[in-house]
Amino acid sequence: MKKPSSKIREEIARLQEQLKAAETREAERIGRIALKAGLGEIEIEEAALQAAFEDIAGRFRGGKGQTTGKKNAGDGRTGGDTSTAVASGADAGGSGEA
C-alpha cells in the first residue's frame, strides 16, 4: 500500500525535527567537553580547529583514511576512550597556542 505524498511529507518533517534535536544534543555534549578541555580559551581559526577534531575522529574510527566530518560518534567506542583522546588533543593544541 502506497502512502500519499502528504503523509510522506509529514514523516519527513518529523524526522527532520528528530535530526535537529539529535544534532543539538551532540553539539552541546561536544561543546561541554571542549570547554572542560580548555578549548574555549584558545585563539584558533575555525578551520584549524575543525581539522583537529577530524584528526581526533579519525583516531576513534580506527584510522580509516580521511574523515568526512560525518557523525558516527557512537560506533564501538567506550567513554574511557573518548576522554583519553580529548585530553591528548587538548594537551597538543593547548601547548602550541598558549
MOPAC internal coordinates of N, CA, C and O (Angstrom, degrees):
PM7 1SCF
backbone

  N    0.0000 0     0.00 0     0.00 0    0    0    0
  C    1.4495 1     0.00 0     0.00 0    1    0    0
  C    1.5247 1   109.26 1     0.00 0    2    1    0
  O    1.2310 1   120.55 1   -52.44 1    3    2    1
  N    1.2971 1   116.55 1   127.56 1    3    2    1
  C    1.4602 1   121.74 1  -178.48 1    5    3    2
  C    1.5204 1   110.34 1   -86.18 1    6    5    3
  O    1.2310 1   121.97 1   -35.97 1    7    6    5
  N    1.3349 1   113.83 1   144.03 1    7    6    5
  C    1.4666 1   119.86 1   176.84 1    9    7    6
  C    1.5234 1   108.82 1   -85.84 1   10    9    7
  O    1.2310 1   120.46 1   -35.61 1   11   10    9
  N    1.3124 1   116.73 1   144.39 1   11   10    9
  C    1.4670 1   118.70 1   173.66 1   13   11   10
  C    1.5319 1   109.52 1   -69.31 1   14   13   11
  O    1.2310 1   121.12 1   -25.82 1   15   14   13
  N    1.3016 1   115.47 1   154.18 1   15   14   13
  C    1.4680 1   120.47 1  -176.70 1   17   15   14
  C    1.5307 1   111.88 1   -59.58 1   18   17   15
  O    1.2310 1   119.65 1   147.47 1   19   18   17
  N    1.2966 1   118.27 1   -32.53 1   19   18   17
  C    1.4669 1   120.39 1   179.62 1   21   19   18
  C    1.5275 1   111.03 1   -64.46 1   22   21   19
  O    1.2310 1   119.97 1   141.48 1   23   22   21
  N    1.3137 1   117.67 1   -38.52 1   23   22   21
  C    1.4750 1   121.32 1   177.97 1   25   23   22
  C    1.5224 1   110.54 1   -67.95 1   26   25   23
  O    1.2310 1   120.46 1   141.47 1   27   26   25
  N    1.3087 1   116.73 1   -38.53 1   27   26   25
  C    1.4706 1   120.67 1   178.17 1   29   27   26
  C    1.5249 1   110.09 1   -64.76 1   30   29   27
  O    1.2310 1   120.59 1   137.74 1   31   30   29
  N    1.3424 1   116.48 1   -42.26 1   31   30   29
  C    1.4691 1   120.58 1   177.70 1   33   31   30
  C    1.5275 1   111.01 1   -61.68 1   34   33   31
  O    1.2310 1   120.53 1   138.14 1   35   34   33
  N    1.3320 1   116.59 1   -41.86 1   35   34   33
  C    1.4681 1   120.50 1   177.93 1   37   35   34
  C    1.5232 1   110.98 1   -62.08 1   38   37   35
  O    1.2310 1   121.07 1   138.04 1   39   38   37
  N    1.3243 1   115.55 1   -41.96 1   39   38   37
  C    1.4713 1   119.59 1   179.13 1   41   39   38
  C    1.5231 1   111.14 1   -65.56 1   42   41   39
  O    1.2310 1   120.47 1   138.71 1   43   42   41
  N    1.3231 1   116.71 1   -41.29 1   43   42   41
  C    1.4699 1   120.46 1   177.37 1   45   43   42
  C    1.5219 1   110.35 1   -61.57 1   46   45   43
  O    1.2310 1   120.12 1   136.04 1   47   46   45
  N    1.3164 1   117.38 1   -43.96 1   47   46   45
  C    1.4690 1   121.50 1   179.74 1   49   47   46
  C    1.5279 1   110.20 1   -62.05 1   50   49   47
  O    1.2310 1   120.51 1   138.06 1   51   50   49
  N    1.3255 1   116.64 1   -41.94 1   51   50   49
  C    1.4678 1   120.97 1   179.26 1   53   51   50
  C    1.5304 1   110.55 1   -64.23 1   54   53   51
  O    1.2310 1   120.77 1   136.74 1   55   54   53
  N    1.3310 1   116.13 1   -43.26 1   55   54   53
  C    1.4596 1   120.05 1   179.47 1   57   55   54
  C    1.5269 1   111.69 1   -67.21 1   58   57   55
  O    1.2310 1   120.25 1   144.35 1   59   58   57
  N    1.3354 1   117.13 1   -35.65 1   59   58   57
  C    1.4646 1   120.00 1   176.91 1   61   59   58
  C    1.5187 1   110.68 1   -64.05 1   62   61   59
  O    1.2310 1   120.00 1   140.94 1   63   62   61
  N    1.3177 1   117.61 1   -39.06 1   63   62   61
  C    1.4653 1   121.06 1   176.72 1   65   63   62
  C    1.5280 1   110.89 1   -64.89 1   66   65   63
  O    1.2310 1   120.55 1   138.83 1   67   66   65
  N    1.3334 1   116.55 1   -41.17 1   67   66   65
  C    1.4618 1   120.19 1   177.79 1   69   67   66
  C    1.5189 1   110.71 1   -63.33 1   70   69   67
  O    1.2310 1   120.28 1   138.88 1   71   70   69
  N    1.3388 1   117.06 1   -41.12 1   71   70   69
  C    1.4519 1   121.83 1   178.64 1   73   71   70
  C    1.5230 1   110.62 1   -63.34 1   74   73   71
  O    1.2310 1   120.61 1   135.64 1   75   74   73
  N    1.3241 1   116.44 1   -44.36 1   75   74   73
  C    1.4612 1   121.05 1   179.53 1   77   75   74
  C    1.5289 1   110.95 1   -60.85 1   78   77   75
  O    1.2310 1   120.51 1   136.92 1   79   78   77
  N    1.3339 1   116.63 1   -43.08 1   79   78   77
  C    1.4678 1   120.51 1   178.93 1   81   79   78
  C    1.5274 1   111.24 1   -65.73 1   82   81   79
  O    1.2310 1   120.18 1   139.09 1   83   82   81
  N    1.3265 1   117.26 1   -40.91 1   83   82   81
  C    1.4668 1   120.81 1   178.96 1   85   83   82
  C    1.5248 1   111.00 1   -65.19 1   86   85   83
  O    1.2310 1   120.04 1   137.71 1   87   86   85
  N    1.3283 1   117.52 1   -42.29 1   87   86   85
  C    1.4625 1   121.15 1   178.59 1   89   87   86
  C    1.5238 1   111.00 1   -64.17 1   90   89   87
  O    1.2310 1   120.55 1   141.85 1   91   90   89
  N    1.3346 1   116.56 1   -38.15 1   91   90   89
  C    1.4670 1   120.35 1   178.26 1   93   91   90
  C    1.5255 1   110.67 1   -63.86 1   94   93   91
  O    1.2310 1   120.54 1   135.15 1   95   94   93
  N    1.3364 1   116.58 1   -44.85 1   95   94   93
  C    1.4771 1   120.16 1   177.80 1   97   95   94
  C    1.5187 1   110.78 1   -60.15 1   98   97   95
  O    1.2310 1   120.42 1   135.16 1   99   98   97
  N    1.3451 1   116.80 1   -44.84 1   99   98   97
  C    1.4672 1   120.93 1  -179.65 1  101   99   98
  C    1.5225 1   111.00 1   -63.70 1  102  101   99
  O    1.2310 1   120.33 1   136.89 1  103  102  101
  N    1.3239 1   116.97 1   -43.11 1  103  102  101
  C    1.4657 1   120.96 1  -179.38 1  105  103  102
  C    1.5241 1   110.97 1   -64.23 1  106  105  103
  O    1.2310 1   120.39 1   138.29 1  107  106  105
  N    1.3247 1   116.86 1   -41.71 1  107  106  105
  C    1.4624 1   120.02 1   178.94 1  109  107  106
  C    1.5231 1   110.86 1   -64.33 1  110  109  107
  O    1.2310 1   120.30 1   138.27 1  111  110  109
  N    1.3311 1   117.03 1   -41.73 1  111  110  109
  C    1.4685 1   121.35 1   179.39 1  113  111  110
  C    1.5334 1   110.69 1   -62.55 1  114  113  111
  O    1.2310 1   120.68 1   131.59 1  115  114  113
  N    1.3180 1   116.31 1   -48.41 1  115  114  113
  C    1.4641 1   120.57 1  -179.41 1  117  115  114
  C    1.5246 1   110.37 1   -65.50 1  118  117  115
  O    1.2310 1   120.48 1   140.99 1  119  118  117
  N    1.3267 1   116.69 1   -39.01 1  119  118  117
  C    1.4647 1   120.71 1   178.18 1  121  119  118
  C    1.5122 1   112.20 1   -61.97 1  122  121  119
  O    1.2310 1   120.53 1   136.67 1  123  122  121
  N    1.3360 1   116.60 1   -43.33 1  123  122  121
  C    1.4767 1   119.77 1   178.40 1  125  123  122
  C    1.5243 1   110.70 1   -61.96 1  126  125  123
  O    1.2310 1   120.59 1   137.12 1  127  126  125
  N    1.3235 1   116.49 1   -42.88 1  127  126  125
  C    1.4665 1   120.35 1   179.92 1  129  127  126
  C    1.5261 1   110.46 1   -64.65 1  130  129  127
  O    1.2310 1   120.47 1   137.18 1  131  130  129
  N    1.3269 1   116.70 1   -42.82 1  131  130  129
  C    1.4623 1   120.96 1   179.78 1  133  131  130
  C    1.5235 1   111.11 1   -62.59 1  134  133  131
  O    1.2310 1   120.31 1   138.47 1  135  134  133
  N    1.3233 1   117.01 1   -41.53 1  135  134  133
  C    1.4661 1   120.08 1   178.57 1  137  135  134
  C    1.5199 1   111.31 1   -65.74 1  138  137  135
  O    1.2310 1   120.12 1   138.74 1  139  138  137
  N    1.3358 1   117.38 1   -41.26 1  139  138  137
  C    1.4620 1   120.44 1   177.42 1  141  139  138
  C    1.5231 1   111.27 1   -61.67 1  142  141  139
  O    1.2310 1   120.59 1   146.45 1  143  142  141
  N    1.3313 1   116.48 1   -33.55 1  143  142  141
  C    1.4639 1   121.39 1   179.57 1  145  143  142
  C    1.5256 1   112.04 1   -78.85 1  146  145  143
  O    1.2310 1   119.91 1   172.97 1  147  146  145
  N    1.3312 1   117.78 1    -7.03 1  147  146  145
  C    1.4543 1   121.26 1   177.70 1  149  147  146
  C    1.5124 1   114.79 1    92.23 1  150  149  147
  O    1.2310 1   119.55 1  -168.84 1  151  150  149
  N    1.3200 1   118.46 1    11.16 1  151  150  149
  C    1.4617 1   120.23 1  -178.18 1  153  151  150
  C    1.5175 1   113.24 1   -70.10 1  154  153  151
  O    1.2310 1   119.71 1   159.39 1  155  154  153
  N    1.3099 1   118.15 1   -20.61 1  155  154  153
  C    1.4538 1   120.63 1   179.21 1  157  155  154
  C    1.5179 1   113.32 1   -68.87 1  158  157  155
  O    1.2310 1   120.63 1   159.70 1  159  158  157
  N    1.3182 1   116.39 1   -20.30 1  159  158  157
  C    1.4646 1   121.58 1  -176.77 1  161  159  158
  C    1.5224 1   112.90 1   -96.54 1  162  161  159
  O    1.2310 1   119.83 1   175.88 1  163  162  161
  N    1.3191 1   117.93 1    -4.12 1  163  162  161
  C    1.4631 1   121.95 1  -176.02 1  165  163  162
  C    1.5251 1   109.80 1   -94.00 1  166  165  163
  O    1.2310 1   120.71 1   -47.92 1  167  166  165
  N    1.3331 1   116.26 1   132.08 1  167  166  165
  C    1.4607 1   121.52 1   174.10 1  169  167  166
  C    1.5253 1   107.19 1   -84.17 1  170  169  167
  O    1.2310 1   120.68 1   -70.43 1  171  170  169
  N    1.3261 1   116.31 1   109.57 1  171  170  169
  C    1.4602 1   121.19 1  -179.01 1  173  171  170
  C    1.5215 1   108.42 1  -150.45 1  174  173  171
  O    1.2310 1   120.92 1   -35.83 1  175  174  173
  N    1.3215 1   115.85 1   144.17 1  175  174  173
  C    1.4548 1   119.91 1   178.52 1  177  175  174
  C    1.5199 1   109.55 1   -68.36 1  178  177  175
  O    1.2310 1   120.95 1   -31.93 1  179  178  177
  N    1.3180 1   115.78 1   148.07 1  179  178  177
  C    1.4555 1   120.79 1  -177.68 1  181  179  178
  C    1.5295 1   111.83 1   -60.41 1  182  181  179
  O    1.2310 1   120.12 1   141.31 1  183  182  181
  N    1.3267 1   117.38 1   -38.69 1  183  182  181
  C    1.4632 1   120.58 1   179.96 1  185  183  182
  C    1.5330 1   111.12 1   -63.55 1  186  185  183
  O    1.2310 1   120.40 1   139.11 1  187  186  185
  N    1.3334 1   116.83 1   -40.89 1  187  186  185
  C    1.4599 1   120.25 1   179.06 1  189  187  186
  C    1.5253 1   110.85 1   -67.46 1  190  189  187
  O    1.2310 1   120.65 1   141.12 1  191  190  189
  N    1.3259 1   116.37 1   -38.88 1  191  190  189
  C    1.4571 1   120.34 1   178.57 1  193  191  190
  C    1.5269 1   110.53 1   -66.60 1  194  193  191
  O    1.2310 1   120.37 1   138.58 1  195  194  193
  N    1.3326 1   116.89 1   -41.42 1  195  194  193
  C    1.4604 1   119.97 1   177.70 1  197  195  194
  C    1.5217 1   110.47 1   -62.74 1  198  197  195
  O    1.2310 1   119.83 1   139.10 1  199  198  197
  N    1.3265 1   117.93 1   -40.90 1  199  198  197
  C    1.4677 1   120.95 1   178.26 1  201  199  198
  C    1.5282 1   110.65 1   -61.98 1  202  201  199
  O    1.2310 1   120.44 1   139.99 1  203  202  201
  N    1.3313 1   116.77 1   -40.01 1  203  202  201
  C    1.4645 1   120.13 1   178.23 1  205  203  202
  C    1.5237 1   110.87 1   -64.74 1  206  205  203
  O    1.2310 1   120.18 1   138.49 1  207  206  205
  N    1.3288 1   117.27 1   -41.51 1  207  206  205
  C    1.4610 1   120.66 1   177.07 1  209  207  206
  C    1.5335 1   110.67 1   -64.16 1  210  209  207
  O    1.2310 1   119.98 1   141.64 1  211  210  209
  N    1.3345 1   117.63 1   -38.36 1  211  210  209
  C    1.4605 1   120.66 1   178.06 1  213  211  210
  C    1.5272 1   110.87 1   -64.90 1  214  213  211
  O    1.2310 1   120.26 1   143.36 1  215  214  213
  N    1.3343 1   117.11 1   -36.64 1  215  214  213
  C    1.4648 1   120.55 1   175.44 1  217  215  214
  C    1.5251 1   110.79 1   -62.63 1  218  217  215
  O    1.2310 1   120.91 1   136.26 1  219  218  217
  N    1.3151 1   115.87 1   -43.74 1  219  218  217
  C    1.4649 1   120.42 1   178.69 1  221  219  218
  C    1.5226 1   109.90 1   -63.21 1  222  221  219
  O    1.2310 1   120.52 1   135.01 1  223  222  221
  N    1.3291 1   116.62 1   -44.99 1  223  222  221
  C    1.4680 1   120.45 1   178.99 1  225  223  222
  C    1.5243 1   110.28 1   -60.40 1  226  225  223
  O    1.2310 1   120.16 1   141.00 1  227  226  225
  N    1.3233 1   117.31 1   -39.00 1  227  226  225
  C    1.4648 1   121.32 1   178.13 1  229  227  226
  C    1.5136 1   112.37 1   -62.11 1  230  229  227
  O    1.2310 1   120.51 1   142.07 1  231  230  229
  N    1.3336 1   116.63 1   -37.93 1  231  230  229
  C    1.4640 1   119.94 1   177.16 1  233  231  230
  C    1.5202 1   111.07 1   -62.45 1  234  233  231
  O    1.2310 1   120.37 1   140.13 1  235  234  233
  N    1.3219 1   116.91 1   -39.87 1  235  234  233
  C    1.4612 1   120.31 1  -179.28 1  237  235  234
  C    1.5168 1   112.37 1   -73.94 1  238  237  235
  O    1.2310 1   120.66 1   152.21 1  239  238  237
  N    1.3091 1   116.35 1   -27.79 1  239  238  237
  C    1.4702 1   119.68 1   178.98 1  241  239  238
  C    1.5198 1   111.43 1   -79.94 1  242  241  239
  O    1.2310 1   119.74 1   177.06 1  243  242  241
  N    1.3036 1   118.11 1    -2.94 1  243  242  241
  C    1.4571 1   121.09 1   178.86 1  245  243  242
  C    1.5146 1   112.93 1    87.00 1  246  245  243
  O    1.2310 1   119.84 1  -154.22 1  247  246  245
  N    1.3300 1   117.92 1    25.78 1  247  246  245
  C    1.4565 1   121.74 1   176.80 1  249  247  246
  C    1.5147 1   113.04 1    65.52 1  250  249  247
  O    1.2310 1   119.78 1  -134.87 1  251  250  249
  N    1.3183 1   118.03 1    45.13 1  251  250  249
  C    1.4622 1   122.09 1  -179.03 1  253  251  250
  C    1.5246 1   111.71 1   -83.20 1  254  253  251
  O    1.2310 1   119.60 1  -139.66 1  255  254  253
  N    1.3015 1   118.37 1    40.34 1  255  254  253
  C    1.4609 1   121.19 1   178.22 1  257  255  254
  C    1.5075 1   112.07 1    83.93 1  258  257  255
  O    1.2310 1   120.80 1    23.77 1  259  258  257
  N    1.3220 1   116.07 1  -156.23 1  259  258  257
  C    1.4557 1   121.96 1  -178.15 1  261  259  258
  C    1.5167 1   110.84 1   -64.72 1  262  261  259
  O    1.2310 1   121.10 1   -39.79 1  263  262  261
  N    1.3100 1   115.50 1   140.21 1  263  262  261
  C    1.4537 1   119.82 1   175.21 1  265  263  262
  C    1.5100 1   108.88 1   -86.75 1  266  265  263
  O    1.2310 1   121.01 1   -25.75 1  267  266  265
  N    1.3314 1   115.67 1   154.25 1  267  266  265
  C    1.4545 1   119.83 1  -177.43 1  269  267  266
  C    1.5144 1   112.50 1  -109.58 1  270  269  267
  O    1.2310 1   120.32 1   176.46 1  271  270  269
  N    1.3282 1   117.00 1    -3.54 1  271  270  269
  C    1.4453 1   119.84 1  -177.09 1  273  271  270
  C    1.5182 1   112.34 1    84.99 1  274  273  271
  O    1.2310 1   119.91 1   178.88 1  275  274  273
  N    1.3283 1   117.77 1    -1.12 1  275  274  273
  C    1.4606 1   120.63 1   177.93 1  277  275  274
  C    1.5070 1   110.02 1   -72.98 1  278  277  275
  O    1.2310 1   120.19 1   -25.52 1  279  278  277
  N    1.3027 1   117.25 1   154.48 1  279  278  277
  C    1.4546 1   121.95 1  -175.27 1  281  279  278
  C    1.5111 1   110.68 1   -92.77 1  282  281  279
  O    1.2310 1   120.73 1   -69.02 1  283  282  281
  N    1.3171 1   116.21 1   110.98 1  283  282  281
  C    1.4586 1   122.99 1   171.69 1  285  283  282
  C    1.5120 1   107.04 1  -131.26 1  286  285  283
  O    1.2310 1   120.70 1  -131.40 1  287  286  285
  N    1.3097 1   116.27 1    48.60 1  287  286  285
  C    1.4523 1   121.94 1  -166.54 1  289  287  286
  C    1.5140 1   114.48 1   -63.90 1  290  289  287
  O    1.2310 1   117.97 1   147.04 1  291  290  289
  N    1.3082 1   121.47 1   -32.96 1  291  290  289
  C    1.4432 1   120.48 1  -171.17 1  293  291  290
  C    1.5035 1   115.27 1   -99.90 1  294  293  291
  O    1.2310 1   118.37 1  -171.48 1  295  294  293
  N    1.3039 1   120.71 1     8.52 1  295  294  293
  C    1.4493 1   122.43 1  -172.84 1  297  295  294
  C    1.5137 1   112.77 1   -72.32 1  298  297  295
  O    1.2310 1   120.30 1   -79.14 1  299  298  297
  N    1.3329 1   117.03 1   100.86 1  299  298  297
  C    1.4498 1   122.07 1   171.22 1  301  299  298
  C    1.5095 1   116.04 1    65.61 1  302  301  299
  O    1.2310 1   119.63 1  -152.79 1  303  302  301
  N    1.2936 1   118.32 1    27.21 1  303  302  301
  C    1.4612 1   120.58 1  -179.01 1  305  303  302
  C    1.5022 1   110.86 1  -112.47 1  306  305  303
  O    1.2310 1   121.49 1   -25.72 1  307  306  305
  N    1.3162 1   114.75 1   154.28 1  307  306  305
  C    1.4551 1   119.65 1   175.39 1  309  307  306
  C    1.5137 1   108.89 1  -109.61 1  310  309  307
  O    1.2310 1   120.74 1   -17.83 1  311  310  309
  N    1.3241 1   116.19 1   162.17 1  311  310  309
  C    1.4627 1   120.68 1   179.62 1  313  311  310
  C    1.5133 1   112.02 1   -61.43 1  314  313  311
  O    1.2310 1   120.01 1   144.97 1  315  314  313
  N    1.3339 1   117.58 1   -35.03 1  315  314  313
  C    1.4625 1   120.76 1   179.70 1  317  315  314
  C    1.5120 1   112.06 1   -64.08 1  318  317  315
  O    1.2310 1   120.60 1   141.16 1  319  318  317
  N    1.3306 1   116.46 1   -38.84 1  319  318  317
  C    1.4558 1   120.21 1   178.74 1  321  319  318
  C    1.5207 1   110.88 1   -63.82 1  322  321  319
  O    1.2310 1   120.50 1   139.99 1  323  322  321
  N    1.3100 1   116.65 1   -40.01 1  323  322  321
  C    1.4583 1   120.55 1  -178.28 1  325  323  322
  C    1.5179 1   111.27 1   -62.28 1  326  325  323
  O    1.2310 1   120.22 1   132.55 1  327  326  325
  N    1.3327 1   117.19 1   -47.45 1  327  326  325
  C    1.4520 1   119.37 1  -176.79 1  329  327  326
  C    1.5244 1   111.29 1   -67.91 1  330  329  327
  O    1.2310 1   120.10 1   146.63 1  331  330  329
  N    1.3201 1   117.42 1   -33.37 1  331  330  329
  C    1.4559 1   120.38 1   179.11 1  333  331  330
  C    1.5202 1   110.83 1   -65.45 1  334  333  331
  O    1.2310 1   120.19 1   133.34 1  335  334  333
  N    1.3236 1   117.24 1   -46.66 1  335  334  333
  C    1.4569 1   120.11 1  -177.58 1  337  335  334
  C    1.5162 1   111.26 1   -68.22 1  338  337  335
  O    1.2310 1   119.83 1   140.84 1  339  338  337
  N    1.3038 1   117.92 1   -39.16 1  339  338  337
  C    1.4591 1   120.20 1   179.03 1  341  339  338
  C    1.5195 1   109.60 1   -64.19 1  342  341  339
  O    1.2310 1   120.11 1   138.98 1  343  342  341
  N    1.3243 1   117.39 1   -41.02 1  343  342  341
  C    1.4580 1   120.30 1   179.90 1  345  343  342
  C    1.5167 1   110.83 1   -64.30 1  346  345  343
  O    1.2310 1   120.17 1   136.28 1  347  346  345
  N    1.3469 1   117.28 1   -43.72 1  347  346  345
  C    1.4546 1   118.64 1  -178.70 1  349  347  346
  C    1.5276 1   110.56 1   -69.06 1  350  349  347
  O    1.2310 1   119.84 1   142.81 1  351  350  349
  N    1.3421 1   117.91 1   -37.19 1  351  350  349
  C    1.4542 1   120.27 1   176.65 1  353  351  350
  C    1.5072 1   112.19 1   -65.94 1  354  353  351
  O    1.2310 1   120.17 1   142.16 1  355  354  353
  N    1.3049 1   117.28 1   -37.84 1  355  354  353
  C    1.4636 1   120.96 1   179.27 1  357  355  354
  C    1.5244 1   110.19 1   -68.32 1  358  357  355
  O    1.2310 1   120.41 1   139.59 1  359  358  357
  N    1.3441 1   116.82 1   -40.41 1  359  358  357
  C    1.4573 1   119.84 1   179.00 1  361  359  358
  C    1.5286 1   110.18 1   -62.55 1  362  361  359
  O    1.2310 1   120.78 1   136.51 1  363  362  361
  N    1.3328 1   116.12 1   -43.49 1  363  362  361
  C    1.4623 1   119.75 1  -178.60 1  365  363  362
  C    1.5149 1   110.70 1   -64.87 1  366  365  363
  O    1.2310 1   119.78 1   134.94 1  367  366  365
  N    1.3284 1   118.03 1   -45.06 1  367  366  365
  C    1.4523 1   121.31 1  -179.36 1  369  367  366
  C    1.5036 1   112.55 1   -72.60 1  370  369  367
  O    1.2310 1   120.65 1   144.26 1  371  370  369
  N    1.3284 1   116.37 1   -35.74 1  371  370  369
  C    1.4578 1   121.05 1  -176.82 1  373  371  370
  C    1.5186 1   112.76 1   -67.39 1  374  373  371
  O    1.2310 1   120.09 1   140.59 1  375  374  373
  N    1.3227 1   117.43 1   -39.41 1  375  374  373
  C    1.4605 1   119.51 1  -177.62 1  377  375  374
  C    1.5259 1   111.63 1   -72.14 1  378  377  375
  O    1.2310 1   120.06 1   149.89 1  379  378  377
  N    1.3291 1   117.50 1   -30.11 1  379  378  377
  C    1.4601 1   120.01 1  -179.26 1  381  379  378
  C    1.5131 1   112.86 1   -78.21 1  382  381  379
  O    1.2310 1   119.53 1   151.08 1  383  382  381
  N    1.3090 1   118.49 1   -28.92 1  383  382  381
  C    1.4587 1   121.70 1  -173.67 1  385  383  382
  C    1.5200 1   113.82 1  -101.77 1  386  385  383
  O    1.2310 1   119.71 1   153.59 1  387  386  385
  N    1.3028 1   118.16 1   -26.41 1  387  386  385
  C    1.4674 1   120.08 1  -172.50 1  389  387  386
  C    1.4820 1   114.69 1   -78.87 1  390  389  387
  O    1.2310 1   120.10 1   180.00 1  391  390  389

